[in-house]
Amino acid sequence: MNRNKVIWGSALVLFGIAWIVCIVFHINVLFEGWWTMFIIIPSICGLLGNKDKTGPAIGLGVGVLLLLAEQNVIDWDMFWKIGLAVLVIALGLGMMFGSRITSKRREEDNASPLEILNRDGKNIRVVNASFGEQNLSLGGEIFEGADVTASFASVHLDLRGATINEDVEMKVDCKFAGLVIYAPNDLLVKVTADSTFGGVDDKRRIILSNQTRTLYISGSCVFSGIEIK
């Protein structure tokens, strides 16, 4: 079972119980700044599960600072000053270690196989990314569809060298994320995904007229962008 889903599910269950207690007994069991947990919890998940710790560490730092400000431990003027200092530190660490970490992560991501889900007799590739970057290539493999879930992350999925024998569907669930799909020029792309403060853009310069197969992109795109290249 996905560890991030377990942690998120447990957090939502506890929040729901606390909400019911507030309604039934007319007491407030929610502390000031409880909403910052929706920043802190996924950041902790990212620290535990991601190879790149920079993004989750920044998220955790911002979440903790917001919680301290809501608890009046620090004032908002100090929050912005400390937040700026944290950003400067993160930029410095990224300059020192970022390229090496990114290069190593790309090699590992490209070498490691994706999880496969069998649906309606098709092998569906499963991509889960949070607080990080994934660069995936399916060159030389048969592509029959994919489920892509990304939050606070960047995903690059290369289909140009894949074998696509028929129409395929890609279900996406993107929140504060970027998804780049490298598609062959003879593949027609149709989008039915719901976009909220986001969008889908086909940036291929050359699109061949003899398109016999179609990639259908469905799902949701919230504060996110999808590019086809």
Order of alpha helices (4+ residues) and beta strands (2+ residues): alpha-alpha-alpha-alpha-beta-beta-beta-beta-beta-beta-beta-beta-beta-beta
